[in-house]
């Protein structure tokens, strides 16, 4: 067997895994599902903060083995995944939507601080909802990071004319709101990632790393991540296969002259670890297992919305070819 270097097919969103030359492609049904033992509750964070997390798999714990298998989304370069266990924000009260809409309208017209005042008024009037807390907490965070358009002239963290005092008050208010939001959205990674940003802006770097690691096992996507994209103007970054060991050619397949390409969908968690693999097509079960074993040892970069890592699918092709010589 002769090996060639990996190659990414950006047009189809597929990654090439090292394999041989001149494959004979045989398609199998889509029903074969292979679960890769992987990292679900990872304690690592690529750079000590959200974004670009890299990792490789590990054995799933006994608690993880009871979790349901996830269903891959449509193929393509951008395949974010919402875990089956994650709740959606359905039936948000109309009054909450009105406040959120007013705030986003102010923000789009360059008056974000007025939107913050509107949300503070809503809280004072008893309009309480986790999405309102998330939005307002994020805006106070952005103000505390130095966005002058978000420096409020009213409210609990109004401008006092001194930046060092303003920053402390703005980040303190952001933390207060986001911690309250976290108690209502305990499985939302977006809240943890924003709290990590607050900790980092406040100089509490160890706390930021812990919060990112905590968020990497939770739900990504959904309404909260759309709010992050709306106010921070974030771009989508697909996951990447960074490389790994070539697959071992199974002896039985080698002796039988079986060649071809194994196509697998990998579910990557925000830490960049493989949680699950689904065989899309394969010439044989032996080649599927060999491809799985090598991909289990590979390295990956998680998908990101801005700097925030998310769950996503990545399609990887592994070629098995016999050297004609």
Beta strands, then each sheet from edge to edge (+ up, - down):
strand 1: 8-9
strand 2: 14-17
strand 3: 33-34
strand 4: 54-55
strand 5: 236-237
strand 6: 240-243
strand 7: 260-268
strand 8: 274-281
strand 9: 299-301
strand 10: 303-305
strand 11: 308-310
strand 12: 312-320
sheet 1: 1+ 2- 12- 7+ 8- 3+
sheet 2: 4+ 9- 6+
sheet 3: 5+ 10- 11+
end
